[in-house]
Amino acid sequence: MESKAHKHLKTQALYWLKGKMTDLCANEVKLFVHRKRFKADAVGINLKRKEVRIIEVKVTRSDFLRDDVLHSDYATTKWLITPIY
């Protein structure tokens, strides 16, 4: 189950992408790369620049350590959002 902090940070990531991207932005995007399935927390696509930005939200250390999205090579730019305690 998703925590309130995770959900809030995903929403903030989407707002940030909407401010930076002009074409497509979405949360919880399913990605299929080299027969592997991933789910990114937020993705923005700029068709003119041929650019893909992926934002991953990590609220806990264990979530950060088990993530495959950050270690893949299918995005132009990858960002990480974490809460400040």
C-alpha positions in Angstrom: 0.0 0.0 0.0 1.2 3.5 -0.9 2.0 5.9 1.9 0.7 9.5 2.0 4.2 10.8 1.7 4.8 8.7 -1.4 1.6 9.7 -3.0 2.2 13.4 -2.3 5.7 13.3 -3.7 4.4 11.6 -6.9 2.0 14.4 -7.3 4.7 17.0 -6.8 6.9 15.2 -9.4 4.0 15.3 -11.9 3.6 19.1 -11.3 7.3 19.6 -11.8 7.3 17.6 -15.1 4.2 19.6 -16.3 6.2 22.8 -15.8 9.3 21.4 -17.6 7.7 19.3 -20.4 5.3 20.5 -23.1 4.0 17.3 -24.5 3.2 14.3 -22.3 3.3 13.7 -18.5 1.9 10.8 -16.5 2.1 9.0 -13.1 2.5 5.2 -12.6 3.7 4.5 -16.1 4.4 0.9 -17.1 7.6 0.4 -19.1 8.6 -2.6 -21.1 12.3 -2.8 -21.9 14.3 -5.8 -23.0 11.5 -8.2 -21.8 11.5 -6.6 -18.4 8.6 -4.8 -16.8 9.1 -1.6 -14.8 6.7 0.9 -13.4 8.0 4.5 -13.1 6.4 6.9 -10.6 6.3 9.8 -13.1 7.4 10.2 -16.7 7.6 13.2 -18.9 8.2 13.2 -22.7 9.2 16.1 -24.9 8.7 15.1 -28.5 10.4 18.1 -30.0 13.7 17.4 -28.1 13.2 13.6 -28.2 13.7 13.6 -24.5 12.3 11.3 -21.8 12.5 12.2 -18.1 11.7 9.6 -15.4 11.2 10.6 -11.8 11.3 7.9 -9.1 10.0 8.6 -5.6 11.7 6.9 -2.7 10.4 7.3 0.8 12.3 4.5 2.5 15.8 3.2 2.1 14.6 -0.3 1.3 12.6 1.0 -1.6 15.6 2.8 -2.9 17.8 -0.3 -2.7 15.4 -2.7 -4.5 14.6 -0.3 -7.4 15.4 -1.4 -11.0 14.2 1.7 -12.7 17.1 3.8 -11.5 19.6 1.3 -12.8 18.1 0.9 -16.3 19.2 2.8 -19.4 16.0 3.7 -21.2 15.6 7.4 -20.1 17.4 10.5 -21.2 17.3 11.9 -17.7 16.4 10.2 -14.4 15.5 12.1 -11.2 15.1 10.9 -7.7 12.7 12.5 -5.1 13.0 11.8 -1.4 11.4 13.4 1.6 13.4 15.5 4.0 12.9 14.5 7.7 
